[in-house]
């Protein structure tokens, strides 16, 4: 039995503000995180993602005060990522009120921390994010990037997803570097390939620009549909998106 589709707005954080870029750069302001969280809860979002996009690069922990404030305002589960590099930093974010944590670069550098986090907090609270870009020389055609999409690793993204899945995490979140903020559609081959080899739920992330893109991602095997700029700037509103997907036969939360 497949899980119902969930809609997940993503709040990319920088210096305590929600921002949005294109291809991980060209950042512009998109509002206050607490106000954004309240608005998305009211609009019918199923979950929220809060990503501290420069924490890893600046080698600092996630902004816990922002997590506390969003936790106090949010009425739906939210996942926090950015700067979570071990069990202790994950515990601090969960204690600040997050429902789940997401780890990416640290998990790639030291895969055993995924196992440690799953053992400590349970699989349902752990998401592993994988930034990917096209690399035709690799078996799957996709390469893992780390450090907020800045550093190529030479590793095959689908093989890494399979390894992550083997640790028992409940959610894998691939983001296409080429698609990020471009509004040209999700990278459907990545979603399909990961959904085919993983038992974890796959998040569609990076590239949503119109309602058909969400539909395409759900058909490709994603059960969590994440987007940022189309929601932040009201290009698409969540109630209309849910009606659209229900009208095409998908079960939603």
Secondary structure, 3 states (H helix, E strand, C coil): CCCCEEEEEEEEEECCEEEEEECCEEEEEEEEHHHHHHHHHHHCCCEEEEEECCCCCCCCCCCHHHHHHHHHHCCCEEEEECCCCCHHHHHHHHHCCCCEEEECHHHHHCCHHHHHHHHHHCHHHEEEEEEEEECCCCCCCEEEEECCCCEEEEEEHHHHHHHHHHCCCCEEEEEECCCCCCCCCCCHHHHHHHHHHCCCEEEEECCCCCHHHHHHHHHHCCCEEEECHHHHCCCCCHHHHHHHHHCCCCCEC
